[in-house]
Amino acid sequence: MAACSSSERDFAAPTFASGSGGDVGAPGASGQPPTEVGSGGAAGEATLGGEGASAGVASAAPCEDSPCLNGGSCEHSGTVFTCDCAEGFEGERCQQNVDDCSPNPCANAGMCRDGVASFTCECASGFEGDQCDVRLFEPLPLLENATGCRLEALSGNGGVAVGTCWDAEGEKAFWWKPSMGTKPLQSDGAVSEALAVSRDGTVVVGRVQDPGQPSVGQRWLNGQRSQSYSGFVYDDEQRPARATAVADDGLTLFGSSESSNGSPRGIRWDPSGPVLLGSAGGEIYALAASGDGKVVAGYSYDPSAAIRWTLASGWIRLPTSGAEEGRGRGISRDGNVVVGAVGPQAARWIGTNLPELLDILGSGESANEDGSVIVGNSGPAAMVWSQTEGPRLVADVLFELSPGAASEWTLTSADAVSADGKTIGGNGTLDGVERAWLARLP
């Protein structure tokens, strides 16, 4: 906003230069020079047309010839006018395009292109996003003194990753956020694993084993040990347990505990206590749960099958089209899609229908919100499958986006995916060390 007095200014239409950093727009609404006031003066010269008058504009109406450019609106008080500039312009008469690239809003060496009340970033290799602030491929740092790490799960927005690192003292659960990097979850010297995380990223679940004690299911809240969940007790002996899934509420956990013969059984822990999920024959591994905690997916051994649990049905074996065995590994948040494998092929089950084979050898490990994006592995390589693109190797997708993004890595598995299907978490090797990584796809 700028004020201009007729005693100081000549209201004749100015001439503006074009080009970078120059004035933008036309001087008047009609495109014609202002009407001359008084006599004896040429257009653009000041004359004595009365006290406070200036060339080309009647002193009593300085806004008459639209001195404000580029859509600016003029207001006046007596012989003084001010321009209220449209977004993206500045200057006494709104003649200057605001430089939206100063300071440069583009991160990571991105190049800024100025527009009108806007800018466009041209990102350097390996980055994307409106301001080049998103890394296409991000290796997660190891915990201090760790000799390797493995990622297990992602929060709903992909902004929290959890898993397990290991060092000379054993396994240590970790969580990662962009603002803090990789940090250990409080374990008080115990062996620990992080296996799942709530949708909002505040609750992590897994297992903890204190010295001389059986392992227990563990809940961490904001990185701190919150509550432990014991397994079954047989003959006055507590059996090992671990938590492998958590509902959106962060209070309902699922996992497994050994039975009297040492075989694992599916279990649910909620505020009322532990509940046996029933039997599907043989060993039962409850691995994943829907957001509301009403559907659980996993697999059984002897017989081997992908299995699905609801309160109404208990465990049921998901069908296959032949004699091949199924394995359930993950579930969509809405509980409608179970992902895993049938024989050697990655597959998904919608409801309790026959599986859809995903045209790739390997296994599905995790699904997005509605099961339209699935990640897993194809042999020794990380893969992503979507309804629109079909199966692709993650390394190939990254190479197409940015050839050097993960060129030094071997991406062995994709194990987690965000709710929108755009952030993938997985594992691989770099210089012979097992490491976790994130890939963010457009």
N, C-alpha and C positions, 0 to 999 in steps of 0.2 A: 504494500500500500504506500503511495507517495503523494504528497501534496504539492500543488503548484500554484503560485500567485501570479495574477496578470501584471502586477507591477514588476515582476522579475522575469516573466516568460513571454516569448513571442508565440502566439497561438497559431501562426501559419503552419500549414501541414509540413512536418519534417520529411526528409528523405532518408530511408533506411537501407543499409547495405545488406545483402544476403550472404549466406555461407556460414560456416562453423563459427559459433559464438556471436554471430551478427544478430541484428534486430529482425523480428519476424512479423509479418502482417502488413496491412495497408493502412494509410493514415486516417482515412475518413470513411464514413458510411457510404457516401456516394461516389468516392474515388476522385472528386473534384476538389481543387484548392478552395479554401474558405473565401467568403465574400470579403472584399476590401472595405475597410471602414475609414471614413474621413476622405480627404482629398490630397492630391499632390504626392502620394506615396505609391510606389510600385508594390505589387503583391509580395508579401514576405517582409516588407519594411515597416517599422513602427511608425505610427502617425499619432497625432494628438486628437483622437476622436472623443475626447472627454476624459475626465479624471479616471484613472484605472483602466482605460481601454488599451487593447493591444491589437496588432495587425490581424485582420481576418476574423476576429471573434468579438461579438458585442460583449462588453465588459460585464454586463448584467447576466449573461448566460454563457459562461465559459464552456459548458458541456454541449453546446448546440452543434458543434462540428465534430462530435465524437472523437475527442483526442485519445481515448483509451483503446489500445489495439488488442487484437487477438481475442476478441470476445469479452474484454474487460468492460465493466460498467462504471459510468462516471457519476459522481455526486459532487455538488458544489454548495458553498456557503458564501454568498456575495460573489466576489471575484476570484475566490480560491476553489479549485477543483481537486478532487482526489480520485484515483483509479482503484477499483476493486478488481484485482486480476483473476482471470480464470485459472483453474488448476494447471500448473506446469509453466506459468509465466510470471515474470517479476519485472521490476523497473518502474520509473515514475509514470510511464505510459503503457506498461505491460508489454514492452517491446522485446524483452529478453527471455528466451527459453531457459527455464531452470535446468542447470546441469545435474541430472539425476545420477550421473556417474561420479560425482565429487562429494564426498570421498567414494572410492570404488566399492560398491556393495558386493562385488563378485569375489568369493573366497577362493583360496587355493590356486592363485595365479590365473583366475578367469578374466577374460577381457570383456569390458562393459561397452555396450552400444547405447547411446542416449536416445530417448524418444521424447515425446511430449507427455509429461507427467508419468513417465514410464522408463524402463530400461530393459535391456536384454543381455544376458550373460552368455558368452561363448566359453564353455568350460574346457579346462585342460584335460588331457587324457587321464582317465580313471575317475573322473568326478561327474556328477550330474546334479539336477535340482535347479530351481529358479535362480539360486545364488551360488551354484557350484559347491554347496556345502554337504553334499551327500557322496560318500565314497562308494563306488560300484562294488569294490571288493575290499573288505577290511579284515585283516588278521587280528585275532584277539590276543593280547599279551598273555604270556605265561605268568602264573603266580611266581613270586620270588622263590628261587631255588628249585622250582619244578623242572622235571625233565620231560614233561609232556602233559597235554590236556585234551579233554574230550568234551564237546558240547552235547547237551541232551535236549534242551527245550528253549523256546522263546515265549515271551509275553505276547499278548494280542497285537500290540503295535510294533513288535519286533525290537523294542527299545531296551529290553532286559533279556540277557542270555544267561543260562545256568548250565553247570556241568561239573566235571571232576578233573582235578589235576593230581599228579602224583610226584613224589620225591622219595628220598631215601627213607623217610619215616612212614610212608604209606600214602593212602588216598586222602585228598582234601577237597571238600565241596567248595565251588566258587560261584560268584555271580558277577555279571558285568553290566555296566551302564556307560554310555558315552561320557557322562560327566565325571565318572570316577575311575574308569578302567576296570581291570580285573581285580577283585578283592576276595579274600577267603570268607566264607560264612563261618560264624562263630561255632567252634566245635570243641573248644576247651581241651585240645590235645587228643581227642578221639579220632578214629578213622571215620571218614564221612564221605557221602556221595550226594550230589544234588541231581534229581531225576525229573522234576517237573516244576512249573511255575504258574501262578495264577494269571488270569487274563490281564489284571492291572499291574502285574509285576511286583507286588508287595510281599507275596507269600511264596516261599520256595519249599518243596517237600523232597524227601529222600530218605536216607538212612544214616544212623550214627551208631558206632560201636565203641563203647568205652572199654578200657582195658579190663579183661577178665569177665566181661559181660556179653550176653547175646545182643546182636544188633536190634535196634528198634526203629520204627518209623519216626521220622523227624519233621517237624514244621518249624521253619524260620520265618520271622516277621521282620521285614526291613533289615535283614542280615543278621539278626540276633536269634539265638535258640529260644523258641517260644513254647513248644509242647512236644513231648515224646509220646509215642503210641506203641504200646507193648503188643507182642504177638500172643498166640494161643498158649495156654498152659496145659501140659499133659503130665500126669504123674508128678505133680508139684514142680515141674520143670518148665520154665518159660522158653518158648521157641523163638528163633530169630524171625524178624519181620522187617519189611521195608515199605515205604510209601512211594508209589510210582505215578500217581495222578491226583489232581486237585480240581474241585469244581470252582466256578467263578466266585463263589462266596468266600473262598479261602478257608472254609471251616470243615468242609466235607472232603475227606481224603480216601483214596483207594490204594490197594497194594496187595501184598501177599504175606502169608505167614506159614511156617511149616506145620504140617499136621502130625499126628502121632507116629506115622511111619516115615516122617521126614520129607514127604512130598508137599510142594507148595499148594496153598488154597487161596482163592480170592477173598479179600476182606475189605470192608468199608468201615472207616472211623468217622463218626460224626459227634456232635456234642453229647449224644446219649450213650456213646461208647462203641466198642467194636461189634461188627455184625458179619457173620459168615455169609458169603454171597451164594452159597449153594455149591452143587457139584455138577460137573459135566463129564465126569469120568477121568481118571488119571490126574496128572499134574495140571494145575490151572494157574495161568499168569494173567492177572488183571493189569493192563498196561496203560489204558487211556480212558478218559471219561468226557462226556458231553459237558457243555457249560453249566447246565442245571443239575448235573450229577445224577440224572435219571437213566442214562445209558452208559454202559461200560463195554469196552472192547478188549480182546486179548487172544490168547491161544491156549490150547490144551495139548498135552502129550498122552499117548496111549489111551484112546486114539488121538492122532494129531489132527487138529481142526482149528479154523478160525472160529471164535466164539463171541457171542454178544449177550449182554445181560440187561434185563430191565426188572423192576420190582414185580411186574405182573407175570413175566414169563420165566424168570430165573435165567440161568445160562442155557443158550441154545446154540447148536452148531450151525454155522452158516454153510449153505450148500455149495457144492462144486459141480461142474458139468460132467465129471467122470470120477475115476478112482483116485485122482490126484489129491494130495493133502492141501489144506488151506492154513494160512497163518494170519491172524489179525495183529496189526502193529499200532495203528492209530485210528482216530475218529474225528469227524468234523465237529465243530462246536455245537451245531444244531442236533447232533446225534444221529443224523440220517445216513451218513456214509462211513463205513468202516474200510480202512485201507490196509493192504498187506500183500500177500502173494498166494497164488495157486500153483503148486508145483514150482517150476523155475521162472514163472512170469509174474510181474507186478500186476496187482488187481485191486478193484474196489467193489464193495457190495453196497447197493442202495437199498436200505431197509433190509429185508431178509430174502431178497431176490437172488437169482443166480449171479455170479460175479461178472463184472466187465473187465476183460483182460486189457491191459494198457499198452500192448504191442511193444513191450520191452522186457528183456530178460533181467530179472532182479526182484526188488521188493519195494513196495510203498511203505514209508515210515511215518509220515505225518501229513495232515490235510489242513487246508485253510478253513475259513468260516463255514462254507457250504459244500466242501468237498470237490470244488471245481478246479482246484490246484493241489497237486500231490507231489511230495518230494520223497526221495529215497535213494536207491542205488541201482546201478546196472553193472553187474559184475563188480569190479573194483573202482567204479567211477560214480560220482554224484550225478543224479538225474533230477529233472523237474518235468512234470506232466501237467498239461492243462487241456481243457475242453477245446480251446481254440487252436492251440499249437501242437497238441499231441506230445509225445516224449522227446526230450532234448537233454543232452549232457550239459551240466552247468558250465563246464569249462568252455564248451563251444559257444554258449550264449554270451559269456563274458568276453570271449575273444572277438565276437562280432561287434560288441559295444565298445571295447577298448582292448586292442590286441595285447598290451603289456600288463593288464590289470593283475592277472594271476599266473603269469607265464612261468614263474619259478616254482609253482606249487603243483602237487599232485592231489587233486580233489577226489577223495575216496568215497565219501558218503554225504548225502544231504539228510539231516535228521529232524529238522524243525522248520516251520514256515509260519509267517505272521497271518493274522486274520484276513488281510486283503490279498494275500498270496504274492506280495512283492518283495518281502525280505525273507531270505533263506539262510538258515544256520546249518553248518555242517562241519565236517572234519577232513583232515588231509595230512600231508607231510610236507615240510619245508626243510631242506638240508638234512633229511633223515629223522627229523623230530616230529612227533605227532602233535598237531596243533588244531585249534578251532578257528573258524572263519565265518564271516557274514557276507552275503552277496545281496545287493539291492538292485532289483530289476525294474525297468520302466513299466 
